[in-house]
Amino acid sequence: MCDATHFRIDYVINPYMDTGIQPDSLAVLAEHEAIERRRTSRPARIVTRMESARECPDMVYTALTGPS
């Protein structure tokens, strides 16, 4: 799981994406931290953390792999 520091819309691949409308950075970080807390608070759950990369704005979706 990586942080959401660089999450943004840099390209359009569906009608819900618009590079002219960027997400609220503080809201993104708060939501991502809440998801991380829920996922890491369960016993026996192994979470590997990695630093996000500026050149990969949608890298946060690495958190969506595996069972929930």
Contact map, one row per residue, 1 for C-alpha under 8 A:
11100000000000000000000000000000000000000000001111000000000101100000
11110000000000000000000000000000000000000000000011110000001101100000
11111000000000000000000000001001000000000000000011110000000100000000
01111110000000000000000000011001000000000000000000010000001100000000
00111110000000000000000010001000000000000000000000010000000000000000
00011111000000000000000000000000000000000000000000011101110000000000
00011111100000000000000010010000000000000000000000000000111100000000
00000111110000000000011000000000000000000000000000000000110000000000
00000011111100001110111000000000000000000000000000000000110000000000
00000001111100000010000000000000000000000000000000000000100000000000
00000000111110001110000000000000000000000000000000000000000000000000
00000000111111101110000000000000000000000000000000000000000000000000
00000000001111101000000000000000000000000000000000000000000000000000
00000000000111111000000000000000000000000000000000000000000000000000
00000000000111111100000000000000000000000000000000000000000000000000
00000000000001111100000000000000000000000000000000000000000000000000
00000000101111111110000000000000000000000000000000000000000000000000
00000000101100111111110000000000000000000000000000000000000000000000
00000000111100001111110000000000000000000000000000000000000000000000
00000000000000000111110000000000000000000000000000000000000000000000
00000000100000000111111000000000000000000000000000000000000000000000
00000001100000000111111100000000000000000000000000000000000000000000
00000001100000000000111110110000000000000000000000000000000000000000
00000000000000000000011111110000000000000000000000000000000000000000
00001010000000000000001111111000000000000000000000000000000000000000
00000000000000000000000111111100000000000000000000000000000000000000
00000000000000000000001111111110000000000000000000000000000000000000
00010010000000000000001111111111000000000000000000000000000000000000
00111000000000000000000011111111100000000000000000000000000000000000
00000000000000000000000001111111110000000000000000000000000000000000
00000000000000000000000000111111111000000000000000000000000000000000
00110000000000000000000000011111111100000000000000000000000000000000
00000000000000000000000000001111111110000000000000000000000000000000
00000000000000000000000000000111111111000000000000000000000000000000
00000000000000000000000000000011111111100000000000000000000000000000
00000000000000000000000000000001111111110000000000000000000000000000
00000000000000000000000000000000111111111000000000000000000000000000
00000000000000000000000000000000011111111100000000000000000000000000
00000000000000000000000000000000001111111100100000000000000000000001
00000000000000000000000000000000000111111110111000000000000000000000
00000000000000000000000000000000000011111110100000000000000000000000
00000000000000000000000000000000000001111111100000000000000000000000
00000000000000000000000000000000000000011111100000000000000000000000
00000000000000000000000000000000000000000111110000000000000000000000
00000000000000000000000000000000000000111111111000000000000000000000
00000000000000000000000000000000000000010001111100000000000000000000
10000000000000000000000000000000000000010000111110000000000000000000
10000000000000000000000000000000000000000000011111000000000000000000
11100000000000000000000000000000000000000000001111100000000000000000
11100000000000000000000000000000000000000000000111110000000000000000
01100000000000000000000000000000000000000000000011111000000000000000
01111100000000000000000000000000000000000000000001111101001100000000
00000100000000000000000000000000000000000000000000111111101000000000
00000100000000000000000000000000000000000000000000011111100000000000
00000000000000000000000000000000000000000000000000001111100000000000
00000100000000000000000000000000000000000000000000011111111000000000
00000111110000000000000000000000000000000000000000001111111100000000
00000111100000000000000000000000000000000000000000000001111110000000
01010010000000000000000000000000000000000000000000011001111111000000
11110010000000000000000000000000000000000000000000010000111111100000
00000000000000000000000000000000000000000000000000000000011111111000
11000000000000000000000000000000000000000000000000000000001111111000
11000000000000000000000000000000000000000000000000000000000111111000
00000000000000000000000000000000000000000000000000000000000011111100
00000000000000000000000000000000000000000000000000000000000011111110
00000000000000000000000000000000000000000000000000000000000000011111
00000000000000000000000000000000000000000000000000000000000000001111
00000000000000000000000000000000000000100000000000000000000000000111
